[in-house]
Amino acid sequence: MCKEISDYLKSVPNTWFYRTNSMGYGRRGIPDFIVCYRSFFFTVEVKVGLDKPTPWQERELKGVREAGGATIVAYALDDVSRQIF
């Protein structure tokens, strides 16, 4: 799913994004994608099946929202594409 989202974000004009990959380093819970689309800042946490964000991920998503950004917990590509268009 991350590859689909990455490919989609690459195809959207005026979009900047970063795919995080801490590999055990950095701060726990950072969302999978950090995105800016036409001054709209949001993060994407990718989940599969019945998975839910961990407490660390919930903490980071809350921090983004408190700072004025938006967050998406994506179970499908449509969860992301609906936010952009």
N, C-alpha and C positions, 0 to 999 in steps of 0.2 A: 504494500500500500504506500509506503514512503516513496518509492520510485515513481508511482503514478502521480502522487501529489507534487513531487519535485518536477516531473516532466510538465505537469499542468502549469505550475507557477512559472516555469521557464517560458511558456507559451503566451503568458499574459503580459501585454505591453505595460510599461510604467510600474513594474513590480520588482522589488528587491526582496530577496529572502536569503536566509542562511539555514542550512540543515545542521543541527547540532549533533555532536557525537562525542560524548565525554569519555567513553571507554574507561570508566572508573575514575576519571580525573574530573576536577571541577566541582561545581555545586550540584547536589542531588536535586532531581525534580525539574530541571530546566526542560521546557517543552521541546518537542522534536523539530519544530520549525519556528523561526522568528521572521515575520513578514511585514513589509511596508508596501501598501498599494495606494498610490495617489494620496499620500499623507495619512492614510488609515493604517494604524499599527495594530497588528494582532499576532497571536501565537497559535500554533496548532500542536496539540498532543494527539498522537495517533494511537488508536486502540483497535484490537481485533476481538471479534466475538463478544463475550460477556465481560471482558476486561474493563476495569474502571481505573481512573487515576489513583495513584498511591497517595498517601498523606503528604509526602514531599512534593509531588506534582500538584496537588491541590493547593499547597502553600504558595508555590510559584505562580500558579494561575490566578490565585487571589491577589497576589502582589501586582501582577500585570493589570488586572481590572482596577485595583485601587489607584494605580498610577494613570488611569485614563485609557488604557488599551483594551482590546477585546481578546477573548480567548475562544478557541474552538476545540472541542474534543471530537475528533473525526473517526468515525467508524467506516466511512465510505468517502470517495472522492467528492461526491455531491455535497457533503457537509462543508467542504472548503469552497467549492465553486459557487454555491448559493450565497456565500458571504461576499464574494467579489462582484458578482453581477446580479 
